[in-house]
Each structure stands twice: as structure tokens, then as C-alpha cells.
Amino acid sequence: LVEARWRELVELNPHISNCLSVNTFGWRNQPLKQLGTLRRLLATLRRVGYQCALDFQGLYKSAALAWLAEARERIGFHERVLREPGCCLFYTERVLPPTSTHVIEMNLALAAHLGARTRGAPMFDLPTTADDEAYVGNQLRRAGLGDFFILSPGGGWESKCWPVERYAELHDALVRTRGWRGVVNVGPAEELLAAELRRRARVAEPVRFPLSPRQYIALARRAQVVISGDSGPLHIAAALGTPVVGLYGPTDPVRNGPFGPRAAVVSNPGVSPVSYKRTRGYSPAMLSIGVEQVLTAVARLVERSPETLPARPPEARRRV
């Protein structure tokens, strides 16, 4: 069961036998219109008669859905590690992962509670279709792009974003020093942000074309590096094995940093406390990050020798 706008990320996963989606964002905007859809979803879940529900998200909405689905066992995290501690009241079992744990390792601990075993480094199945690959390939050819990097300036909360004028300055520096072209990636509600970045860039206008989540996967797999704040595009690229540089301020990179050996984090701890507060305006910690810091991180990441830089996931895992 997944949020509707992220269904594309999981519905082709070969390990999933059935994928259902729910639009909780629609509840807020059109609650009466969504009520019938929710009733049908719950009826479907109850007909199956699930023995167990694992709540990886750990919010009231996800915990309540597991309860409303009438799963006999509902397993989630202990209240000490939940952003919304009260949601654990919906669980029949609560798991307390080790402290200072990355969220991916927390999720693995939840699975291990049911007896799952982990071996070696985690692997992420993020399949695309032939149409997704063809679309991205055509867009890159039309734009005349060879080697390119991705800038993803959005991020949901403004407090964990980096100023767009610095992304533009970073873009110009990478084009001059690396000879790469830049591609701007934003969400559906962030087109003005992309336009502003493209307007401010002075060296070769960054390329922008619309992308679905799976099309972004096809694009990120081809990039030299992805640079972003703590956001979905950053974590998807890291999961693909693409080199990434994450810019961090109000969120903790130990818990929410890009996961993988091809990842670098730029942050200035101590400027302001980790808070996870969804406030308006750039946080002091994000404002403290300079363009030169990011350029240094990119250089260290992409200039590592082939012997020390782990290989990207094999081509076969594209499952085109």
C-alpha cells in the first residue's frame, strides 16, 4: 500500500505481487470526494484478510490504515523513534531499532523482526520500462547532451532547501570546470523554481523536461552526479548507484543521508540544531553551505579512482 504519487516506484518491483495506492493528499483537499475511494480500498484490504501489516512510514495515516485493514498483526516502530509517537497505539507489536540508525537500517530491523535475513549491502529494485528509457534517451539526444549532471533544488520543506541562486552559481562552475551540461529536476509544484534557476544560470542554459518518477530513474541512472538537498530524487539516485552529493541542514544525515558508497554529504553541524521542523524560509544551516564546499565534494566523489569507486548496479537490474 503506497501513496498514489509514488506508486510508479514500486509497482514494477518483481518481489511485489500486488500494489495498491491511496491518495492521502487528496483527503486534505477534497475529503468528501475521496471518502468513497477510501471505503472501496478498505473493503479490498479486508477481503484479503491480511495476517500481518508492516508500517514502515510510522505516521498516523499509515498506522490507521493498517488498523482499518483489520490485519491481525500490525508491526511498527517503538514510540521513541517515531515522528508521531501516538500512532504506535494502532500496533500490536513495536520494534525498537538501535540508536543512531539510518532509516533504511531501521526498515530492515522491522523486517528482521519477522525473521527476514539480510546478507551484504542492500540492493534496490527500481525498474523502468522500455518506454521510460526511450523517452529519456530521446530527450537527451534532442538537447544534445552527452555527460551531464542533475540539480534538484526542490525538497518539500523550504527550510531544507538550498538557495536557487547558489544552485545557479554551482551550475555555471560545473559547466566551466567539467564540461558537463546541467539538467534541472523539480516536482510538479516547483516549475517556478526551475525557471528561476534557468534564468539565473549564465553558462549554458540548464536543460529541463518533464519527468515521471520512473523516467527520472532512467535519467538519474545516466548522470555523472546528482546534487540535491534531502529529497526523494537524491535518495533514488543513491539507490541506483549514481554518485550523489546531499546538502543537509535541519535533517540529520546519519539518519536520513543518501545511502551508499557513492554518496557525499555537505553540512555544517553546529550552525543550527537538527529539528525536522517544516518552516518557511531557508534554515541557517543550509545558508551556511557555500558553493565551494559543494564543488569540493563533487571533485572528491567523481575523481575517486575506479579501484576505490564501487561499480554501479549491473545493467540487468534495469529490468527494461
PLY file of the C-alpha trace (Angstrom):
ply
format ascii 1.0
element vertex 320
property float x
property float y
property float z
element edge 319
property int vertex1
property int vertex2
end_header
0.00 0.00 0.00
1.68 3.19 -1.22
0.93 6.87 -1.69
-0.57 7.26 -5.18
2.05 9.67 -6.49
4.86 7.21 -5.63
3.17 4.08 -6.97
5.40 4.10 -10.07
8.44 3.50 -7.88
7.24 0.13 -6.60
4.59 -1.32 -8.90
7.13 -2.94 -11.27
9.20 -4.41 -8.44
9.33 -8.16 -9.18
9.12 -9.04 -5.47
5.71 -7.40 -5.05
2.67 -9.46 -6.02
0.04 -6.75 -5.57
0.33 -2.97 -5.32
-2.49 -0.76 -4.01
-2.38 3.02 -3.75
-4.04 5.66 -1.61
-4.16 9.42 -2.16
-3.87 10.88 1.33
-3.01 14.28 -0.15
-6.43 14.25 -1.81
-8.05 13.74 1.58
-6.86 17.16 2.65
-8.07 18.97 -0.46
-11.26 17.04 -1.33
-12.17 14.89 1.71
-15.78 14.15 0.67
-14.78 13.19 -2.88
-12.13 10.79 -1.55
-14.39 9.14 1.02
-15.90 6.66 -1.45
-12.45 5.76 -2.79
-11.22 5.11 0.74
-14.20 2.86 1.52
-13.53 0.76 -1.60
-9.85 0.48 -0.71
-10.61 -0.68 2.83
-13.14 -3.20 1.53
-10.46 -4.62 -0.77
-7.93 -4.85 2.06
-10.41 -6.54 4.39
-11.45 -9.11 1.77
-7.87 -10.32 1.51
-7.66 -10.87 5.25
-4.01 -9.97 5.73
-2.27 -11.75 8.57
0.26 -9.00 9.09
0.89 -5.34 8.22
4.33 -3.72 8.45
4.18 0.06 8.86
7.48 1.40 7.52
6.27 5.01 7.39
5.33 5.34 11.03
2.70 8.08 10.78
-0.90 8.27 12.00
-2.24 7.82 8.46
-0.20 4.68 7.70
-0.78 3.13 11.14
-4.51 3.85 10.96
-4.77 2.24 7.50
-3.12 -0.92 8.81
-5.65 -0.98 11.67
-8.62 -0.23 9.41
-7.50 -3.02 7.08
-8.07 -5.36 10.05
-4.68 -7.04 9.75
-4.34 -9.38 12.73
-0.75 -8.33 13.45
0.34 -4.72 12.96
4.06 -4.19 13.43
5.65 -0.75 13.63
8.41 1.17 15.35
8.67 1.98 19.04
7.38 5.39 20.06
10.94 6.55 20.88
11.88 6.66 17.19
8.56 7.84 15.71
7.90 11.39 14.49
4.26 10.86 15.52
4.64 8.69 18.66
0.92 8.30 19.26
0.48 6.21 16.11
2.04 3.23 17.88
-1.30 2.77 19.64
-2.51 1.13 16.40
0.23 -1.53 16.55
0.15 -4.96 18.12
3.98 -5.10 18.21
6.59 -2.34 18.45
10.20 -2.64 17.34
12.99 -0.50 18.79
15.95 -0.33 16.37
19.46 0.55 17.62
20.08 4.25 18.24
21.81 6.43 15.60
20.50 4.19 12.85
19.85 5.13 9.24
16.18 4.92 8.28
16.94 2.14 5.78
18.56 0.08 8.53
15.53 0.82 10.70
13.28 -0.61 7.98
15.48 -3.69 7.76
15.15 -4.12 11.53
11.38 -4.09 11.12
11.60 -6.85 8.50
14.10 -8.79 10.63
11.53 -8.81 13.43
9.50 -11.19 11.25
12.52 -13.37 10.55
13.88 -11.79 7.34
17.63 -12.12 6.93
19.92 -9.56 5.31
23.10 -10.51 3.50
25.63 -7.99 2.24
24.81 -4.49 1.03
21.14 -3.71 0.37
20.06 -3.77 -3.28
17.22 -1.65 -4.59
14.95 -2.82 -7.38
13.87 0.35 -9.20
12.75 -0.97 -12.59
11.86 1.12 -15.63
10.04 0.23 -18.83
11.32 0.36 -22.41
9.10 3.41 -22.97
10.67 5.21 -19.99
14.18 4.56 -21.29
13.26 5.58 -24.85
11.65 8.83 -23.69
14.70 9.89 -21.68
17.09 8.85 -24.43
15.15 10.91 -26.98
15.07 13.96 -24.71
18.81 13.79 -24.13
19.51 13.48 -27.86
17.22 16.41 -28.69
19.05 18.55 -26.13
22.44 17.41 -27.45
23.53 16.12 -24.04
26.47 13.82 -23.53
27.86 13.85 -20.00
25.52 15.72 -17.68
24.75 16.39 -14.02
21.38 16.83 -12.30
20.44 19.65 -9.95
17.31 19.05 -7.89
16.63 22.30 -5.99
13.24 21.36 -4.51
12.57 19.37 -1.41
9.11 19.87 0.04
10.09 21.99 3.03
11.77 25.28 2.18
13.87 25.04 5.36
15.85 22.08 3.95
16.37 23.63 0.52
19.45 25.49 -0.72
19.04 28.95 -2.31
18.33 28.78 -6.04
20.94 31.44 -6.82
23.62 29.16 -5.36
22.41 26.27 -7.49
22.81 28.59 -10.50
26.34 29.53 -9.43
27.16 25.85 -8.88
25.76 25.02 -12.31
27.99 27.59 -14.02
31.09 26.38 -12.16
30.48 22.71 -13.08
29.88 23.55 -16.75
33.11 25.58 -16.87
35.33 23.17 -14.94
33.92 19.79 -16.03
32.49 20.44 -19.46
29.27 18.72 -18.42
25.78 20.07 -19.13
23.22 20.62 -16.41
19.71 19.18 -16.13
17.19 20.66 -13.67
14.76 18.29 -11.97
11.77 19.56 -9.98
8.41 18.30 -8.81
5.03 19.24 -10.33
4.58 22.22 -7.99
8.15 23.52 -8.41
8.22 24.71 -12.02
8.79 28.31 -10.93
11.89 27.15 -9.07
13.25 25.50 -12.22
12.51 28.61 -14.27
14.33 30.79 -11.75
17.40 28.55 -11.79
17.49 28.55 -15.58
17.10 32.33 -15.66
19.97 32.89 -13.24
22.41 30.49 -14.94
24.97 32.33 -17.06
26.93 29.50 -18.69
24.86 27.26 -20.99
21.19 27.24 -20.01
20.28 24.18 -17.91
18.02 21.66 -19.64
14.55 20.97 -18.29
11.98 18.46 -19.50
9.01 16.82 -17.69
9.63 13.52 -15.93
7.50 10.90 -14.24
9.11 9.07 -11.28
10.19 6.14 -13.48
11.51 8.48 -16.17
13.56 10.23 -13.51
15.04 6.83 -12.61
16.07 6.35 -16.24
17.63 9.84 -16.26
19.43 9.59 -12.90
20.97 6.26 -13.89
22.80 8.07 -16.73
24.03 11.12 -14.77
27.61 11.85 -13.75
26.41 13.21 -10.40
23.15 14.33 -8.73
23.20 17.28 -6.33
20.22 17.98 -4.07
19.02 18.63 -0.57
17.40 15.87 1.48
14.81 14.82 -1.09
13.34 11.86 -2.95
15.40 12.48 -6.13
18.62 12.37 -4.07
17.75 9.05 -2.43
16.58 7.46 -5.68
19.85 8.36 -7.38
21.85 6.99 -4.43
19.87 3.73 -4.59
20.72 3.43 -8.29
24.45 3.72 -7.55
24.77 7.13 -9.21
27.25 9.46 -7.44
25.30 11.94 -5.29
26.10 14.99 -3.16
23.49 15.71 -0.49
23.16 19.15 1.10
21.95 18.88 4.71
20.80 21.33 7.35
17.70 20.74 9.51
17.65 16.97 8.93
20.23 14.50 10.24
22.42 12.86 7.55
23.18 10.00 9.96
19.51 9.05 9.90
18.38 10.45 6.53
21.54 10.80 4.46
21.98 9.31 0.98
22.61 5.59 1.47
25.53 4.08 -0.38
29.27 4.24 -1.06
28.89 6.70 -3.96
27.40 9.38 -1.71
28.85 12.51 -0.12
27.19 14.88 2.35
27.85 18.59 2.72
26.73 20.08 6.04
27.94 22.46 8.72
26.94 20.86 12.05
26.55 23.29 14.91
25.18 26.21 12.90
21.66 25.28 13.96
20.22 22.18 15.66
18.66 19.25 13.81
14.95 19.89 14.15
12.92 18.36 11.28
10.69 21.44 11.55
8.83 22.26 8.34
9.35 26.01 8.46
9.27 28.62 5.72
12.50 30.23 4.63
15.97 28.76 4.30
17.45 27.40 7.52
20.68 28.96 8.85
22.41 25.61 8.39
21.52 25.49 4.68
22.53 29.14 4.20
25.92 28.35 5.72
26.76 25.91 2.90
28.98 27.59 0.30
29.28 26.78 -3.40
32.99 25.98 -2.97
32.12 23.35 -0.35
29.84 21.62 -2.83
32.38 21.83 -5.66
34.98 20.23 -3.38
32.58 17.40 -2.52
31.83 16.78 -6.20
35.54 16.69 -7.03
36.34 14.22 -4.26
33.44 12.00 -5.25
33.87 11.81 -9.03
37.66 11.79 -9.04
38.00 8.70 -6.90
39.90 6.02 -8.78
37.96 3.12 -10.39
39.58 0.80 -7.84
38.01 2.66 -4.91
34.69 3.64 -6.50
32.22 0.74 -6.33
30.59 -0.27 -9.58
27.04 0.79 -10.36
24.36 -1.89 -10.19
24.61 -4.24 -13.19
22.70 -3.40 -16.34
20.46 -6.44 -15.91
18.82 -4.85 -12.89
17.18 -2.24 -15.10
14.56 -4.90 -15.98
13.60 -3.00 -19.13
0 1
1 2
2 3
3 4
4 5
5 6
6 7
7 8
8 9
9 10
10 11
11 12
12 13
13 14
14 15
15 16
16 17
17 18
18 19
19 20
20 21
21 22
22 23
23 24
24 25
25 26
26 27
27 28
28 29
29 30
30 31
31 32
32 33
33 34
34 35
35 36
36 37
37 38
38 39
39 40
40 41
41 42
42 43
43 44
44 45
45 46
46 47
47 48
48 49
49 50
50 51
51 52
52 53
53 54
54 55
55 56
56 57
57 58
58 59
59 60
60 61
61 62
62 63
63 64
64 65
65 66
66 67
67 68
68 69
69 70
70 71
71 72
72 73
73 74
74 75
75 76
76 77
77 78
78 79
79 80
80 81
81 82
82 83
83 84
84 85
85 86
86 87
87 88
88 89
89 90
90 91
91 92
92 93
93 94
94 95
95 96
96 97
97 98
98 99
99 100
100 101
101 102
102 103
103 104
104 105
105 106
106 107
107 108
108 109
109 110
110 111
111 112
112 113
113 114
114 115
115 116
116 117
117 118
118 119
119 120
120 121
121 122
122 123
123 124
124 125
125 126
126 127
127 128
128 129
129 130
130 131
131 132
132 133
133 134
134 135
135 136
136 137
137 138
138 139
139 140
140 141
141 142
142 143
143 144
144 145
145 146
146 147
147 148
148 149
149 150
150 151
151 152
152 153
153 154
154 155
155 156
156 157
157 158
158 159
159 160
160 161
161 162
162 163
163 164
164 165
165 166
166 167
167 168
168 169
169 170
170 171
171 172
172 173
173 174
174 175
175 176
176 177
177 178
178 179
179 180
180 181
181 182
182 183
183 184
184 185
185 186
186 187
187 188
188 189
189 190
190 191
191 192
192 193
193 194
194 195
195 196
196 197
197 198
198 199
199 200
200 201
201 202
202 203
203 204
204 205
205 206
206 207
207 208
208 209
209 210
210 211
211 212
212 213
213 214
214 215
215 216
216 217
217 218
218 219
219 220
220 221
221 222
222 223
223 224
224 225
225 226
226 227
227 228
228 229
229 230
230 231
231 232
232 233
233 234
234 235
235 236
236 237
237 238
238 239
239 240
240 241
241 242
242 243
243 244
244 245
245 246
246 247
247 248
248 249
249 250
250 251
251 252
252 253
253 254
254 255
255 256
256 257
257 258
258 259
259 260
260 261
261 262
262 263
263 264
264 265
265 266
266 267
267 268
268 269
269 270
270 271
271 272
272 273
273 274
274 275
275 276
276 277
277 278
278 279
279 280
280 281
281 282
282 283
283 284
284 285
285 286
286 287
287 288
288 289
289 290
290 291
291 292
292 293
293 294
294 295
295 296
296 297
297 298
298 299
299 300
300 301
301 302
302 303
303 304
304 305
305 306
306 307
307 308
308 309
309 310
310 311
311 312
312 313
313 314
314 315
315 316
316 317
317 318
318 319
